[in-house]
């Protein structure tokens, strides 16, 4: 066996430069071999920035290379699905940014393919890898909250609160077409993941509503277009173990990034984890018990932080460093462990699909959506 | 001021405690006195837990302004009727929607009125506490010495759809009130779920065994307002956290405000605000004008908030104009939402408001 996992990154954009590549560079288990982008200048600039030896413009060449173990898909386009299937077919372990596919059934197909080839998968469900969130999960596993009663989740930001604000791309005019899923998929996914993970039960029913608060937006050409996209949404759900939840996502609500909050109330205690950059801190975990009902800060042990962590590090690199190192460790260890994989992403995507249906049909929707699909 | 209670000893002790000259045991005698302007109904109820409705109507019929603890009535239509009786007699009313009178909530409302949040997008409300988190805490916490035969048995039907409304009415009401006030619009539709997290509990302190009591000890509903605002409210009395456990978050096109009324480390209220150009929430100190007369540092929240409530009612009575916040009309709106959420739970569907239209 080789000493280190050899990794190829497909997509050299902003998020790759901010989160993925610095993460791979930090993991002692990894050798970052190649950066691939259809834009050669972009790939070369990133390779130079992070001292990566290989540059490629054709992803097929990365996939067919015999000395690449892991492919990281961080492209900005709507092409995660074909790239994912191609990488799995080529026998690579795959990390992919969300959404893997828009239909949860396709994510299950990808999971089945990976399983059949004994490949591990991981999805960019970044926020479960925040040190405070990982520690919260362990506290829950250890029984801190007892039987869970209520989960409340938020992912919010104010990225597009200004209708005339600058946009990097032209938006399509939606006309009077029914509302499109936007925030729920883009921002809801990580907290949905956390909600399933920490409550340790599956959802049996959801009911929710998608809203379009900013009806028109200004494109880079100065024209205003109708944008009937979900820019704020709420749903409530019931779990098989009797707990209930509320989940909210929005990109037109004032607050700083990453705008995640997860609250768990149970029979023996409560935990609140906030991942919101405020005054130099990007994560806060607080707890209370029936005997001490005023919430107090909980210190996150040093073992939950990635190699090279320094106080004040941006959440963008901090959380992703944990994510990629965790993936590298899962692959290297060779055991069954594979948190936040395609199966989990499929469960998350199924809920997104169920909430969308609940909105369109204005009713509670029961899960599983198709009893024949999934686990 | 006169203090009235069925239990003369209790009335006499309170009167002595607060230097009140007169004591009464028969509320009818109180209502028939012409030198009483305002009646404050703060009974905890008979064995069925209900007499606010009866006392309220009697006081209004006797021509008194009325302050009443919630719920005034369990059916919003009865509260609406009480409001109409009051209006027909030019009487003002007030309901114990305590938390809208917290200085921080009053300041929050003033900021919203000045346009701080712009157009409202989302309201999230919570009222939570942990007073029944222990299943050995009896459902009825009163210190009975003997069993009463005519006590209504709460939560006897174990079917999920037959769950008895409890937390939603007892704890949900004040935060629904604050939510409606904050977004400046009524709810058009709601959907929610009422849960019984602790199915087995002692019924009274005289019981040694736990029994199945199917009551709502935790609930969440979401809704959509006429002006498009998304709305969510959660209440529970089995969730860890200190009293009064209120949180109101409102997000709009120009800013966001988060008000917490939770006693922690000597503080019972905080208000934080953020704007698109300053997205980190900062503490917003509540100006002095939102505090009641005679407030002292570290005053406990029950007297602080209620000091504002009754003083506001007195100002409204003296003011002579039409202003009457938190009155029976508002309480009827809140109760209608509670009734709609209960219906939504029982029929497992979105329920449109107004009910019965």
Boltz contact constraints between the chains, C-beta under 6 A:
constraints:
  - contact:
      token1: [A, 149]
      token2: [B, 197]
      max_distance: 6.0
  - contact:
      token1: [A, 149]
      token2: [B, 218]
      max_distance: 6.0
  - contact:
      token1: [A, 158]
      token2: [B, 276]
      max_distance: 6.0
  - contact:
      token1: [A, 158]
      token2: [B, 279]
      max_distance: 6.0
  - contact:
      token1: [A, 161]
      token2: [B, 276]
      max_distance: 6.0
  - contact:
      token1: [A, 207]
      token2: [B, 191]
      max_distance: 6.0
  - contact:
      token1: [A, 211]
      token2: [B, 230]
      max_distance: 6.0
  - contact:
      token1: [A, 213]
      token2: [B, 121]
      max_distance: 6.0
  - contact:
      token1: [A, 232]
      token2: [B, 121]
      max_distance: 6.0
  - contact:
      token1: [A, 232]
      token2: [B, 122]
      max_distance: 6.0
  - contact:
      token1: [A, 234]
      token2: [B, 222]
      max_distance: 6.0
  - contact:
      token1: [A, 234]
      token2: [B, 230]
      max_distance: 6.0
  - contact:
      token1: [A, 234]
      token2: [B, 232]
      max_distance: 6.0
  - contact:
      token1: [A, 236]
      token2: [B, 220]
      max_distance: 6.0
  - contact:
      token1: [A, 236]
      token2: [B, 222]
      max_distance: 6.0
  - contact:
      token1: [A, 244]
      token2: [B, 193]
      max_distance: 6.0
  - contact:
      token1: [A, 244]
      token2: [B, 195]
      max_distance: 6.0
  - contact:
      token1: [A, 244]
      token2: [B, 220]
      max_distance: 6.0
  - contact:
      token1: [A, 246]
      token2: [B, 220]
      max_distance: 6.0
  - contact:
      token1: [A, 246]
      token2: [B, 232]
      max_distance: 6.0
  - contact:
      token1: [A, 253]
      token2: [B, 251]
      max_distance: 6.0
  - contact:
      token1: [A, 254]
      token2: [B, 255]
      max_distance: 6.0
  - contact:
      token1: [A, 254]
      token2: [B, 256]
      max_distance: 6.0
  - contact:
      token1: [A, 254]
      token2: [B, 274]
      max_distance: 6.0
  - contact:
      token1: [A, 254]
      token2: [B, 276]
      max_distance: 6.0
  - contact:
      token1: [A, 254]
      token2: [B, 279]
      max_distance: 6.0
  - contact:
      token1: [A, 255]
      token2: [B, 274]
      max_distance: 6.0
  - contact:
      token1: [A, 255]
      token2: [B, 279]
      max_distance: 6.0
  - contact:
      token1: [A, 256]
      token2: [B, 279]
      max_distance: 6.0
  - contact:
      token1: [A, 256]
      token2: [B, 280]
      max_distance: 6.0
  - contact:
      token1: [A, 265]
      token2: [B, 239]
      max_distance: 6.0
  - contact:
      token1: [A, 269]
      token2: [B, 240]
      max_distance: 6.0
  - contact:
      token1: [A, 270]
      token2: [B, 240]
      max_distance: 6.0
  - contact:
      token1: [A, 278]
      token2: [B, 280]
      max_distance: 6.0
  - contact:
      token1: [A, 288]
      token2: [B, 240]
      max_distance: 6.0
  - contact:
      token1: [A, 288]
      token2: [B, 241]
      max_distance: 6.0
  - contact:
      token1: [A, 290]
      token2: [B, 130]
      max_distance: 6.0
  - contact:
      token1: [A, 290]
      token2: [B, 133]
      max_distance: 6.0
  - contact:
      token1: [A, 290]
      token2: [B, 240]
      max_distance: 6.0
  - contact:
      token1: [A, 293]
      token2: [B, 240]
      max_distance: 6.0
  - contact:
      token1: [A, 293]
      token2: [B, 241]
      max_distance: 6.0
  - contact:
      token1: [A, 293]
      token2: [B, 242]
      max_distance: 6.0
  - contact:
      token1: [A, 294]
      token2: [B, 242]
      max_distance: 6.0
  - contact:
      token1: [A, 294]
      token2: [B, 264]
      max_distance: 6.0
  - contact:
      token1: [A, 362]
      token2: [B, 350]
      max_distance: 6.0
  - contact:
      token1: [A, 364]
      token2: [B, 348]
      max_distance: 6.0
